[in-house]
């Protein structure tokens, strides 16, 4: 049985996995929805960060905030990519 990496982690930051018979369970659909939301959010954060970085008058706080959010979003997107890559490899 294959395990699916979920798009969230435990309270102490460890990865969560789903052991399900198929990709159509309630939890699998919830994970799919969460991945879609994370990818959408990542696009929005990327666009906002580009705007801040293109502004020569942006202050240190704005740049730090943009970078912090970009790093958070990158972590989410990487987790989605790993999860989806594992599912493609496993054929699920």
Secondary structure, 3 states (H helix, E strand, C coil): CCCEEEEEECCCCCEEEECCCCCCCHHHHHHHHHHHHHHHHHHHHHHHHHHHHHCCCCCHHHHHHHHHHHHHHHHHHHHHHHHHHHHHHHCC
